[in-house]
Amino acid sequence: MKKNLIFLLKLVTVCILVTAILLSLSAVYKHGLTYQGSNSGMSKFDSVPDQIEYANFGPSYGMKCFRYAPLEAMGKTCFNFSLTMQDLYHDYALYKTYEEHFKNGAVVAIPLSYFSFCSDITAPSGNRYYKILDRKYIKDYTLEKEVSAKYIPIYGNGGDLIRDLTNELLDSIMHKYTAAPDVGTTEAAEDSMEEISLKADSDTRVFTIETGNLIPYSDHIEAYETILIRWIEEMAAKGLKPVLLLTPYWHDYAFGFDEALLKTGYHDPVERVIRETGVDYIDFCSEKYAEYIHTPRYFSNCDHVSLEGSEEFMRLYMEYLKEKGLLP
């Protein structure tokens, strides 16, 4: 009996130690680049307001563009549902989870990207969605992933932690032994450097999207179209005002794609959705916004706006809403 008791005490002690180690490693992992990157913006879901009047979904393009301070200053209730690398399936799933938070007549922006219809719709839901979605919307749900996502994030992600720690060490060494030269530049020279950088970034991103999305996932277009049409129709039926939009891209990226690929992968699906639903659509890469997409300071990279770019975007977006009678 005594031996059994000692064994049980040892077993409990080991379990406690293992749990303590896992929790400690999880705390370290949660401060690393991998976790922070995939969970960027998640804290906002701790307090989703009721009676939302203006909102948006979408991937990181939506996160960067929609900063609602001007509308909130007018007393409007707003919320940004965007998350990095969020596809239309998870946009719709988030809407279904939080649909009761919207006020009748709310304006809901759905930012699209050139690869919104050409992503892998069969991919499992990321761990972050276990924290904010109803279980029925999580693709390939497992209890193991739920426990990992909510309580022990290091579980199954030890390789990410090692990579983060290694990269931090290398960055520290490089920062210590290298220093940028002190070179004075004029404002014109800085603009020129920014344009060169944006052009190079555009070339890289265009190649990545063409070969990584538009070509391999063209057979997923119909599935994403179906989701988007259903979502728009459901919002309209509830008295909401959906607005589709293409966020601003640096002009080299906006017009750098193979025309046939982009027509099949983006423009044709968008036209079909508009034709089917009658939804409003804003193309911030169109001729109307040419000045914007040729202004380097509005961009942090070729497909994401800067803080100043966000402020100008909101001015243009609010101007559009007023023209449509969607903003008093």
N, C-alpha and C positions, 0 to 999 in steps of 0.2 A: 504493500500500500504506500509506504514511505517512498519507495523507488518510483512509483507511478506519479506521486505528487511532485517529486523533484523533476521528473521528466516534463511534466506539464508546466512547471514554473520556468524551466529552461526554454520550452517551446514558446511560451508567452513572451519571455524576454527577447528571444530571437525575432519574433513577429514585431514586437515594439521597436527593436533596433532597426529592422528592415524598413518598417513604416517611416521611422524618423529619418533614415537615410534618403528614402525616396522623396519624402516631403522636402527635405533640404535641397536635394538635387533639383526638384521641381521648381523651387524658389529661384535657384540660380538659372535654370533653363528659361523661366518666364521673363528674365531680364535680358536674354540674348536676342540677337538680331532675327533669328529664324522665327521664334515665337512672337516677338514684337511685330514682325512683318506680317505674319499670317493672321494676327489678332488685332491689327491696327483698327482703331475705331470701335472696338467691341464694348467699351465701358458705357457708351451712350445708351445701350439697350437696357441698362439698369433702371432707366427712368424715361420710358417712352411716354410723352404727354397724351392726354385725351383731347378730343376736339381739334385735331390737326387740320389746319387750313391750307398749308403749302408744304409739299414734301417732294422728295425725289428718291429714286432707287438707283441701280446701276453699279458699275465697278468703280475703280479709283478715279476715273474721269469725273464721276458725279461727286465723289468726296471732295475733290479739289475745286470744282467749279461752284458748287452751291454752298455759299456762306451766307446765312440768312439774316445777318445783323440788320441790313436795311429794312427788311420786312418785319423783323421783330421790333424794330424801333417804331413801327407803325401799329404795334399792338397785335400783330399776327402770330398765331401759334404755328411753328414750323418744325420739321424734322428731316434729317438727312439719313436715309436708310442704306446708303452706299457702303460697300465694303470692297477691299482690294480683290481683284480677279473674280468678282461676283458675276455669274452668268444669269441669263434670263430665267432659267428654272428657279434659281434661289431668290431672284428678285420676286417672282410670283409667290414662292413659298413664304417669304417674309411678309408680303402683302396679306396673304391668307391668314397668317398667324396674328397679325396686328390690325386687321381690317376694321375692327370695331373702334379703333382709336381715331378714325377719320370723321371729320364733320361733314355733313351733307353739303355738297357743292365744292368740296376741297379740290384744289388743283394738284395733280400728281404728275410730276415729270419723270419720264423714263429715258435716261440717257443711253444711247446706243454707241457701240464701237464698230469698226469695220469688220470685226470678227464675232459680233454678237450671235450670228446665225451659224457660225462655223467653229464651234467648240465641241468638246467631247461630252455629249449629253449623258453618256453611260458612266462617266466617272463618279465614284462615290462622293458623298457630301463630306466636306472637310470637318475636322474635329470641332471647329469653332461653332458650327451650326447646331451641335448637340446642346449648346448653352442657350440658344435663342429661338429655335424652331420647335414646333409641335413634332413629336416623334414620327408621325405618319408622313411628314414631308422629307425626312432624312433618307437619302438613298443608301442602300446597303447598311442599314442600321445594325449595330451589334451592342450588346450590353458592355462588352469589354471596352469598346471605343468610348462609350458614354462615361464609364468610370474614369478612363484616362483623361478625357476632355474636361470633365468637371472637377476631378479631385487629384489626379496624379498625372499631370501632363508630360512628365519625363518618361512615363511608361511607353515603351516602343519608339522613343525618340532620342535614345542615348547618342546615336551617331550625329544628330543635329547639335547636341550640346558640345560634343568633342570638336566639331567643326567650328562652332561659334567661338569656343575658347581659343582654338588655334588661330583663327582669323584675328581675334582681338590681340593676341600676343604678337603676331606678325605686324599688325597695324601699329602697335605701340613701338616696335623696333624701328619700323620705317619712319615713323614720325620723329623719333629721337635722332636718327642719323641722316635725315634729309630735310632740307628746308627750301621753300620756294624762293627763287631770286626776287629781289626787290626791284621790280621794273615798273617805272611810271608809264601809264598809258592814258591817252586822251579818251574822251567819251566816244568819239567816232571809232577809234581803234577797238574799244571794248565792244561796241555794237558789232563790228566786223568779226571779232573773235567769237561772239555769241552766235552769229549767223553761221559761221564755219562749223561750230560745235553742233548746232541744231541740224545742219545739213548732214553731217556725219552720223549723228544719232538717227536721223530719218532713214538714211540708206540701210543702216543695220536693222532697224525695226521693220521696215518694209519687207526685207528679205525674210526675217523671222516670221512675220505674220503670213506671208504668202506660202512659205514652205511648211509652217507649223500649224496653220489654221485653215486658210482658204482652200488649199489643195486637199489635205487629208480628211477634212471634216465636212466637205461639201454635201455629203449624203445625210447630214444631220439638220440641214436647213429647214426641211418641212416640219420636223418635230418642234424646233424653236418657233417657227412661224405659228404653229397651232397654239402653243403656250401663250404667245404674245397676243394673238387675236382673242383667245378666251379671256385673258386677263383684262384687256381693254374693254371688252363687252361686259364683263362682270362689273367693272368700275362704273361704266356708263349706266348700267342698270341700277346701281346703288346711288346714283345722283352725283358721282364724282366726275371731275374734268381731267381726263388723261391727256398728256402732251408728250409726243415722241420728239426726241431731238438728237442730233449728232453734235457732240461737243467740239470746241475749236481745236484744230490741229495746226501745227506749224506747216506752212504751205508746201514745203518739200515732202513732208510725210503725207499730207492730204491728197496731193496729186502725183505721188510717186509710185503708185501701184499699177500693175498690169491692168489695163482697162477691162479686158474680158473677165479676168478673175474677180475684180471688184464688182462688176456688173452682176455676175452670177451669185457671188457670195454676200453682197450687201444691197446694192441698189434695187435689184429685182425683188428680193424679199420685202424690202421696205415698201416699195410701190404696191405690192400685193396686199400687205397689211393695211395700208392707207385706203386702198380701194375697197377692201372688205369691211373696214370699220368706220371710215370717214374721220379718223383721228387727226388732230392738228399735228403738223410736223415742222420743226425748225432745223435747218441745215446751217450750222455756224461755220461751215467750211465753204459756203456758197459765195458768189460774187458780192452779195450784199455785205458780207463781213470780211471783205478782202483786206481792208486796212488792219483789222485785228490780227489775222493770221500771218501778216507780214511784219508784225511788231515784236522784235525779239524779247523785250522785257516782259511781255505777257506770258512767257513760257519758261517753265523750269526744265523741261526737256521737250522733245518733238511732239508728244501727245498728252502732256499734262500742263495745265496753266499754273502760273506763279500766283502769289498772293495778289499782286497788282492785276494780273490777268483775271483772277476771280472777281475782283471788285468791278472791273469793266464788264465781265460776263454778266454779273448780276444786274448791272445798269441796263444792259441790252435785253436781258431776259424780262426784267420788270417793264421795260418799254413795250416789249411784245405783248405781255399780259394785259397792259393797259389798252393797247390797240384792239385786243380781242374781247375786251370787257371783262376780263378775269381778275382784274385788280382795280378796286375803286380809286 
